[in-house]
Amino acid sequence: MKIIQRVIKCLAYVSVFLIHCDTVDAAAVDFQRQDDRIVVTLDGEPFTEYRFAERRPCFFPVLGPSGEHSTRRWPLDASAAANESQDHPHHTGLFYAHGAVRLEGEAESADFWHNERIELKEFVDFEANAKAARIVARHSWKCADGTELFHDEVSVGFGGDASMRWIDYSITLYAPEDKALILGDTKEGSFAIRVPEALTMQTHLKQLRHLSTGKIATSEGVTGRKAWGTRAKWCVFHGELASGPASIAIFDHPENPRHPTWWMARHYGLFAANATGQSYFEKKPKGSGDFKIPAGASATFRYRLNLSAHVYEQKAVEQLYGDWLSTRL
């Protein structure tokens, strides 16, 4: 009986997404600006907050369609610490960072994954209306001495309905006018989210492992721990939250450098798209993953984070990926 019920749920999931765009009304997005964050709501319900005053700007919390947290709450919400692992304090919500950045000709790299600061410079655009809902901001990536290494421009769109929510994230990295920018070969990057304990395959804390229901899958059919370090158009963590089935997918755009990207999909809950870690993922010589942006030039990476309240089914996610590509960010 359970197998039959699961098959029915999967078929229903496919049906929902095949007709999704034609039958479901999109939620109204609204922004509320505060001193250190922008609060994003869907039809008046909390969705996420863009916390631009953190050492490294991030989105936290990120709430799925059921209203449950789609990220680990610690360390930004210490009240949840008793029920969550407390490793890797730099895994804060949904974020973009890189662990080894340097200018051409320099030996030392700056580590924005663990240590250095990414500071908001200005908001370029900030609107939420019937036609658009997006935040466009520029950030300064600063070394330990406070000097700017380079800057970016980030554009973020939001949407959702009763069964899905999504964040469209585009980041353009600008090399200085006089030197090339090197995104170094490292597994510590880049577009990342730390999923909640329930969606991990195995949380680090033994006393919490009964909470782990997660599974991992990619567009290429690779599952579980074998997904780590492999290339795919998309990757998804899925399992059971208290409210029921849930999945968190990241889509890699075909125009991204080095598409399809590699996935830093760890069993304990780190989930990241990383285009610069070949020496780690493919055991190539150190430096093989270095990505160079020529002096005065730029590089753009585009992703979608998709949150679903359905049982995972690969064809359904593939449909969602195709739908995303047919729209403009």
Secondary structure per residue as TSV (DSSP state, phi and psi in degrees):
chain	resnum	aa	ss	phi	psi
A	1	M	-	360.0	-43.2
A	2	K	H	-62.5	-38.1
A	3	I	H	-64.4	-42.9
A	4	I	H	-62.5	-43.6
A	5	Q	H	-61.2	-39.9
A	6	R	H	-66.8	-40.5
A	7	V	H	-61.1	-42.6
A	8	I	H	-62.2	-41.9
A	9	K	H	-62.4	-41.6
A	10	C	H	-65.1	-42.9
A	11	L	H	-63.2	-39.3
A	12	A	H	-65.2	-36.8
A	13	Y	H	-62.0	-46.9
A	14	V	H	-59.4	-45.9
A	15	S	H	-60.7	-41.9
A	16	V	H	-57.3	-45.0
A	17	F	H	-80.5	-26.3
A	18	L	H	-66.7	-28.0
A	19	I	S	-111.9	4.3
A	20	H	H	-54.9	-50.8
A	21	C	H	-67.8	-21.4
A	22	D	H	-93.4	-16.6
A	23	T	H	-123.1	-13.8
A	24	V	-	-108.2	131.1
A	25	D	-	-79.1	132.2
A	26	A	-	-72.8	147.2
A	27	A	-	-75.1	151.1
A	28	A	-	-80.0	128.9
A	29	V	E	-98.2	139.1
A	30	D	E	-138.5	148.0
A	31	F	E	-116.3	143.4
A	32	Q	E	-129.4	115.6
A	33	R	E	-83.4	128.7
A	34	Q	-	-122.4	178.1
A	35	D	S	-60.9	-37.1
A	36	D	S	-123.8	8.2
A	37	R	-	-162.4	166.2
A	38	I	E	-119.8	121.9
A	39	V	E	-90.2	128.1
A	40	V	E	-110.5	128.1
A	41	T	E	-123.2	153.6
A	42	L	E	-119.5	118.3
A	43	D	T	50.2	37.6
A	44	G	T	82.8	-5.0
A	45	E	E	-96.5	142.6
A	46	P	E	-58.9	137.9
A	47	F	E	-121.7	-63.2
A	48	T	E	-156.8	172.7
A	49	E	E	-132.8	132.0
A	50	Y	E	-89.7	103.3
A	51	R	E	-94.2	89.7
A	52	F	T	-84.5	-5.6
A	53	A	T	-94.9	-2.1
A	54	E	S	-69.6	165.7
A	55	R	S	-53.8	-35.6
A	56	R	S	-135.2	111.9
A	57	P	-	-50.8	142.9
A	58	C	E	-151.9	169.1
A	59	F	E	-106.3	118.6
A	60	F	E	-161.0	136.9
A	61	P	E	-70.6	166.7
A	62	V	E	-120.5	111.0
A	63	L	B	-102.5	130.1
A	64	G	-	-75.4	-178.2
A	65	P	T	-61.8	-23.2
A	66	S	T	-81.9	-9.3
A	67	G	S	91.3	-3.0
A	68	E	-	-84.0	156.8
A	69	H	B	-66.9	132.7
A	70	S	S	-102.6	6.5
A	71	T	S	-130.5	159.0
A	72	R	-	-61.8	139.2
A	73	R	-	-85.9	-33.4
A	74	W	T	-73.2	141.9
A	75	P	T	-96.9	-4.6
A	76	L	T	-71.2	-24.9
A	77	D	-	-123.6	91.2
A	78	A	G	-67.4	-15.9
A	79	S	G	-65.2	-18.8
A	80	A	G	-94.7	2.8
A	81	A	G	-58.6	-32.5
A	82	A	G	-66.6	-23.3
A	83	N	G	-113.2	17.0
A	84	E	S	-140.6	153.9
A	85	S	-	-70.8	152.9
A	86	Q	-	-124.1	34.8
A	87	D	-	-85.9	165.1
A	88	H	-	46.3	70.3
A	89	P	T	-64.3	-13.1
A	90	H	T	-81.2	-4.9
A	91	H	-	-83.9	88.2
A	92	T	-	-114.3	101.6
A	93	G	S	60.8	-135.0
A	94	L	E	-108.2	128.5
A	95	F	E	-154.5	168.0
A	96	Y	E	-126.2	128.3
A	97	A	E	-160.0	172.5
A	98	H	E	-147.8	140.0
A	99	G	S	-88.2	-6.2
A	100	A	-	-152.7	99.1
A	101	V	E	-126.1	134.4
A	102	R	E	-149.5	164.5
A	103	L	E	-92.6	147.9
A	104	E	T	-57.8	134.1
A	105	G	T	94.3	-9.3
A	106	E	-	-104.2	141.1
A	107	A	-	-83.9	-34.8
A	108	E	-	-85.4	141.1
A	109	S	-	-109.3	148.3
A	110	A	B	-93.4	137.8
A	111	D	-	-105.5	96.7
A	112	F	T	-87.5	-5.3
A	113	W	T	-76.3	-40.7
A	114	H	T	-108.3	-38.1
A	115	N	T	-123.1	-56.4
A	116	E	-	-69.9	169.2
A	117	R	E	-101.3	143.9
A	118	I	E	-119.1	113.7
A	119	E	E	-111.5	140.2
A	120	L	E	-65.0	129.5
A	121	K	E	-95.9	-46.6
A	122	E	E	-169.5	157.2
A	123	F	E	-94.0	127.3
A	124	V	E	-90.4	-37.7
A	125	D	E	-148.0	146.8
A	126	F	E	-158.9	95.4
A	127	E	E	-147.2	148.0
A	128	A	E	-145.3	108.6
A	129	N	S	-146.4	-169.5
A	130	A	S	-65.5	-22.3
A	131	K	S	-102.8	-24.6
A	132	A	-	-153.4	151.4
A	133	A	E	-146.5	99.5
A	134	R	E	-152.7	156.7
A	135	I	E	-120.5	130.2
A	136	V	E	-121.1	124.0
A	137	A	E	-139.3	153.2
A	138	R	E	-113.5	141.7
A	139	H	E	-128.7	151.5
A	140	S	E	-106.4	123.7
A	141	W	E	-93.3	110.2
A	142	K	E	-109.8	141.9
A	143	C	-	-75.9	174.8
A	144	A	T	-59.9	-30.0
A	145	D	T	-84.3	2.9
A	146	G	S	92.8	-5.5
A	147	T	-	-78.5	148.6
A	148	E	E	-81.2	125.6
A	149	L	E	-82.0	-45.5
A	150	F	E	-164.6	179.8
A	151	H	E	-135.1	166.9
A	152	D	E	-132.2	173.5
A	153	E	E	-135.8	125.5
A	154	V	E	-115.1	132.1
A	155	S	E	-119.7	126.4
A	156	V	E	-128.6	125.0
A	157	G	E	-112.3	154.4
A	158	F	E	-132.6	149.0
A	159	G	E	-165.9	173.4
A	160	G	E	167.9	178.3
A	161	D	-	-155.9	-158.4
A	162	A	S	-68.3	-25.6
A	163	S	S	-117.9	-8.2
A	164	M	E	-145.2	154.3
A	165	R	E	-140.2	152.2
A	166	W	E	-149.3	155.0
A	167	I	E	-128.1	120.0
A	168	D	E	-95.9	122.1
A	169	Y	E	-123.2	123.3
A	170	S	E	-127.4	129.7
A	171	I	E	-128.9	130.2
A	172	T	E	-111.3	123.9
A	173	L	E	-101.2	126.8
A	174	Y	E	-108.3	119.6
A	175	A	-	-74.4	150.1
A	176	P	-	-57.9	159.5
A	177	E	S	-66.5	-26.5
A	178	D	S	-106.5	-10.1
A	179	K	S	-143.4	147.5
A	180	A	-	-72.3	150.1
A	181	L	E	-104.2	132.1
A	182	I	E	-114.1	116.5
A	183	L	E	-85.2	109.1
A	184	G	-	-72.5	159.7
A	185	D	S	-67.6	105.9
A	186	T	-	-156.9	151.6
A	187	K	S	-84.3	-6.6
A	188	E	S	-87.7	78.2
A	189	G	E	173.9	170.8
A	190	S	E	-134.6	-60.8
A	191	F	E	-88.7	112.2
A	192	A	E	-139.4	153.2
A	193	I	E	-142.1	144.2
A	194	R	E	-103.2	112.6
A	195	V	-	-76.1	160.5
A	196	P	-	-68.3	161.1
A	197	E	G	-53.1	-39.2
A	198	A	G	-63.3	-26.3
A	199	L	G	-99.1	8.4
A	200	T	S	-81.7	154.4
A	201	M	S	-75.0	-38.1
A	202	Q	S	-159.1	107.4
A	203	T	-	-66.2	156.2
A	204	H	S	-65.2	-31.4
A	205	L	-	-87.1	122.5
A	206	K	G	-59.6	-36.9
A	207	Q	G	-72.0	-9.0
A	208	L	G	-112.1	3.6
A	209	R	G	-67.5	-18.3
A	210	H	G	-68.5	-15.3
A	211	L	G	-82.0	-19.8
A	212	S	-	-74.9	118.9
A	213	T	-	-123.1	4.9
A	214	G	-	-74.8	154.3
A	215	K	E	-136.1	158.7
A	216	I	E	-125.1	140.9
A	217	A	E	-149.2	150.8
A	218	T	E	-122.2	169.4
A	219	S	T	-63.2	-20.3
A	220	E	T	-92.0	6.1
A	221	G	S	84.0	8.9
A	222	V	-	-83.2	136.2
A	223	T	B	-128.9	163.3
A	224	G	G	63.1	-150.1
A	225	R	G	-64.9	-20.5
A	226	K	G	-68.6	-14.9
A	227	A	G	-70.0	-25.8
A	228	W	T	-58.1	128.5
A	229	G	T	79.0	3.2
A	230	T	-	-95.4	164.6
A	231	R	B	-101.5	141.8
A	232	A	-	-166.1	159.7
A	233	K	S	-70.3	-33.5
A	234	W	E	-152.1	161.4
A	235	C	E	-141.5	151.7
A	236	V	E	-142.7	137.9
A	237	F	E	-101.3	132.4
A	238	H	E	-144.1	154.7
A	239	G	E	175.2	-147.9
A	240	E	E	-122.9	122.6
A	241	L	E	-93.8	176.4
A	242	A	T	-59.6	-29.9
A	243	S	T	-83.6	-12.0
A	244	G	E	131.6	-160.9
A	245	P	E	-59.9	147.3
A	246	A	E	-155.1	149.4
A	247	S	E	-143.5	148.9
A	248	I	E	-125.5	116.6
A	249	A	E	-118.3	146.2
A	250	I	E	-119.5	130.6
A	251	F	E	-105.4	134.5
A	252	D	E	-103.0	124.0
A	253	H	-	-73.1	140.5
A	254	P	T	-60.8	-22.6
A	255	E	T	-86.8	-1.9
A	256	N	S	-66.4	144.7
A	257	P	T	-54.9	134.7
A	258	R	T	64.4	25.4
A	259	H	S	-64.5	142.0
A	260	P	S	-76.1	143.2
A	261	T	-	-74.1	169.2
A	262	W	E	-91.5	155.2
A	263	W	E	-118.8	123.0
A	264	M	E	-90.1	71.7
A	265	A	E	-102.9	97.3
A	266	R	-	-96.6	143.8
A	267	H	T	-59.5	-27.8
A	268	Y	T	-85.6	-6.0
A	269	G	S	127.3	-9.1
A	270	L	E	-74.6	133.5
A	271	F	E	-137.6	109.4
A	272	A	E	-144.6	143.9
A	273	A	E	-91.1	124.8
A	274	N	E	-139.0	115.2
A	275	A	S	-97.1	10.2
A	276	T	S	-134.5	29.5
A	277	G	-	-121.5	35.5
A	278	Q	H	-60.7	-33.3
A	279	S	H	-65.8	-27.5
A	280	Y	H	-86.1	-46.9
A	281	F	H	-76.3	-33.4
A	282	E	S	-119.8	8.7
A	283	K	-	55.2	40.3
A	284	K	-	-90.5	169.2
A	285	P	-	-57.2	147.0
A	286	K	T	-55.4	133.5
A	287	G	T	97.9	-8.3
A	288	S	T	-61.4	-27.3
A	289	G	T	-90.5	-1.1
A	290	D	-	-53.2	134.0
A	291	F	E	-120.1	120.2
A	292	K	E	-102.8	129.0
A	293	I	E	-109.2	113.3
A	294	P	-	-58.4	155.4
A	295	A	T	-53.4	131.3
A	296	G	T	77.8	-0.2
A	297	A	-	-104.9	-179.0
A	298	S	E	-144.5	165.5
A	299	A	E	-139.8	139.0
A	300	T	E	-118.2	135.6
A	301	F	E	-121.3	134.6
A	302	R	E	-125.9	136.8
A	303	Y	E	-141.5	159.8
A	304	R	E	-125.6	132.8
A	305	L	E	-98.2	121.3
A	306	N	E	-117.2	125.6
A	307	L	E	-112.1	124.4
A	308	S	E	-126.6	150.1
A	309	A	-	-108.4	33.5
A	310	H	S	-119.7	161.8
A	311	V	-	-63.3	135.5
A	312	Y	-	-64.4	137.1
A	313	E	-	-148.8	125.3
A	314	Q	H	-59.6	-41.9
A	315	K	H	-63.7	-35.0
A	316	A	H	-66.4	-43.1
A	317	V	H	-66.4	-37.7
A	318	E	H	-61.6	-37.4
A	319	Q	H	-64.6	-43.4
A	320	L	H	-62.1	-40.4
A	321	Y	H	-61.1	-45.3
A	322	G	H	-63.5	-39.4
A	323	D	H	-61.6	-41.1
A	324	W	H	-61.6	-43.1
A	325	L	H	-66.8	-22.8
A	326	S	T	-83.9	-5.5
A	327	T	S	-108.5	164.6
A	328	R	-	-105.8	137.3
A	329	L	-	-68.2	360.0
